[in-house]
Amino acid sequence: MKTAVIPQVRVDPGLRAQLESVLGPDETLSEFVEASVRRAVEVRQAQTDFLVRGQVAWENFQRTGEALPAAQVLGKLQARLDARRKQLGG
């Protein structure tokens, strides 16, 4: 598969200098930009997925009138957080 080129973006010299000042050892500006774009795409996809799940839940609630109490939802989230922290050793 051929690679594609992201359009050039004009920035002021100050921003360019800031970008170059935060590059890691042997990291190129192109690598930094690619990594940044990848992260931005992941964030946008996560936001979209979140909104879709919320819309589905809202439509389900409107149709059925069934919902979980906030305390129960927060308890489930806390349990997931605690399990992940334990998994990470913290």
trRosetta pair geometry for C-beta under 8 A, 3 or more apart (Angstrom, degrees):
i j d omega theta_ij theta_ji phi_ij phi_ji
6 33 7.1 -155 67 139 146 122
6 34 7.8 179 -2 -92 138 70
6 37 6.6 -127 -97 -79 160 166
11 15 4.3 -95 166 79 123 129
11 16 5.5 148 91 -52 113 83
11 19 7.8 77 92 -16 160 135
12 15 5.3 93 59 9 74 99
12 16 7.3 -139 99 -4 38 91
13 16 5.4 -55 -146 38 38 115
13 17 6.2 40 155 -22 69 103
14 17 5.7 -54 -150 34 30 111
14 18 6.5 31 151 -19 64 104
15 18 5.5 -51 -148 35 36 113
15 19 6.3 41 152 -22 66 102
16 19 5.7 -52 -151 34 31 114
16 20 6.4 27 154 -15 64 107
17 20 5.8 -56 -147 40 31 109
17 21 6.2 34 153 -25 65 108
18 21 5.6 -57 -148 33 30 113
18 22 6.8 13 160 -9 64 109
19 22 6.5 -74 -156 39 27 98
19 23 7.2 46 150 -46 64 93
19 29 6.3 61 137 -130 122 101
19 32 6.6 146 -174 111 99 151
20 23 5.9 -31 -155 -5 39 117
20 29 6.7 -34 -88 -82 75 109
22 32 7.8 115 94 -136 92 144
23 27 4.5 -161 -176 82 90 105
23 28 7.4 -4 -150 -141 137 4
23 29 6.8 -70 -85 -76 135 58
23 32 5.8 -91 -106 -55 87 138
24 27 4.0 77 56 -13 81 133
27 31 5.2 -124 -164 78 78 131
27 32 5.9 84 152 -55 116 93
28 31 4.6 101 55 3 80 100
28 32 7.0 -141 97 -3 45 86
29 32 5.5 -53 -150 36 35 114
29 33 6.3 34 153 -19 67 106
30 33 5.8 -54 -145 37 30 109
30 34 6.2 31 156 -19 65 107
31 34 5.8 -54 -146 37 29 111
31 35 6.3 28 156 -17 64 108
32 35 6.0 -58 -149 38 27 109
32 36 6.2 27 154 -19 64 110
33 36 5.6 -57 -146 38 30 113
33 37 6.3 30 156 -19 66 106
34 37 5.8 -55 -147 36 29 109
34 38 6.4 32 154 -21 64 105
35 38 5.6 -52 -148 34 31 114
35 39 6.5 30 154 -17 64 104
36 39 5.9 -54 -150 37 31 109
36 40 6.3 31 153 -19 65 107
37 40 5.6 -54 -147 37 33 113
37 41 6.4 35 153 -21 65 104
38 41 5.8 -55 -151 35 30 111
38 42 6.5 31 152 -19 64 105
39 42 5.6 -53 -149 36 34 113
39 43 6.4 34 153 -20 66 104
40 43 5.7 -52 -148 35 32 112
40 44 6.4 31 154 -17 65 106
41 44 5.8 -55 -147 38 31 110
41 45 6.3 32 154 -19 65 106
42 45 5.7 -55 -147 37 30 111
42 46 6.3 30 154 -19 64 106
43 46 5.7 -55 -148 37 30 111
43 47 6.3 32 152 -20 64 105
44 47 5.6 -52 -148 35 32 114
44 48 6.3 33 154 -19 65 105
45 48 5.7 -54 -147 37 32 111
45 49 6.2 33 154 -18 65 106
46 49 5.7 -53 -145 38 31 112
46 50 6.2 36 153 -23 64 106
47 50 5.7 -54 -149 34 29 114
47 51 6.4 27 155 -17 64 106
48 51 5.8 -56 -149 37 31 110
48 52 6.4 31 153 -19 65 106
49 52 5.7 -55 -148 36 31 111
49 53 6.4 30 155 -17 65 105
50 53 5.9 -57 -150 37 29 109
50 54 6.3 28 153 -18 64 109
51 54 5.6 -55 -147 38 32 113
51 55 6.3 33 155 -20 66 105
52 55 5.7 -54 -147 36 30 111
52 56 6.4 31 154 -18 64 105
53 56 5.7 -54 -147 37 31 111
53 57 6.3 32 154 -19 65 107
54 57 5.7 -55 -146 37 31 111
54 58 6.2 31 155 -20 65 106
55 58 5.7 -52 -145 36 31 111
55 59 6.3 30 156 -17 64 106
56 59 5.9 -55 -147 38 29 109
56 60 6.2 32 152 -21 63 107
57 60 5.6 -55 -148 36 31 114
57 61 6.3 33 153 -20 65 104
58 61 5.6 -52 -149 35 32 112
58 62 6.4 31 153 -18 65 105
59 62 5.7 -52 -146 37 32 112
59 63 6.2 30 155 -18 64 109
60 63 5.8 -59 -147 39 29 109
60 64 6.0 -11 168 14 67 114
60 66 7.6 -55 144 64 92 90
61 64 6.6 -75 -131 54 22 83
61 65 6.8 64 -177 -104 59 16
61 66 6.9 -128 -120 65 59 47
61 67 5.3 32 -120 -72 113 103
62 65 7.9 22 -158 -65 14 53
68 72 4.8 -112 173 82 105 125
68 73 5.2 123 104 -54 122 93
69 72 4.7 92 64 4 83 104
69 73 7.3 -156 95 -4 44 86
70 73 5.7 -57 -150 38 36 111
70 74 6.1 33 155 -17 70 108
71 74 5.8 -55 -143 41 29 110
71 75 6.2 36 154 -24 63 106
72 75 5.6 -51 -147 33 30 115
72 76 6.6 31 154 -18 63 102
73 76 5.8 -54 -153 34 32 110
73 77 6.5 29 151 -16 65 106
74 77 5.6 -54 -147 39 34 112
74 78 6.2 37 153 -21 67 105
75 78 5.7 -53 -146 36 30 112
75 79 6.4 33 154 -21 64 104
76 79 5.7 -53 -149 34 32 113
76 80 6.6 32 152 -18 64 104
77 80 5.7 -54 -151 35 33 111
77 81 6.3 33 151 -19 66 106
78 81 5.5 -54 -147 38 33 113
78 82 6.2 34 154 -20 67 105
79 82 5.7 -52 -144 37 30 111
79 83 6.3 31 155 -19 63 106
80 83 5.8 -55 -148 36 30 111
80 84 6.4 28 155 -18 64 107
81 84 5.9 -57 -148 37 29 109
81 85 6.3 30 154 -19 65 106
82 85 5.7 -54 -147 36 30 111
82 86 6.3 32 154 -20 64 106
83 86 5.7 -55 -149 36 30 113
83 87 6.3 34 151 -22 64 107
84 87 5.4 -52 -148 35 33 115
84 88 6.4 23 155 -10 65 108
85 88 5.9 -64 -148 44 30 105
85 90 4.9 -86 -170 80 84 88
86 89 7.7 47 179 -69 30 21
86 90 7.8 -108 -75 58 22 50
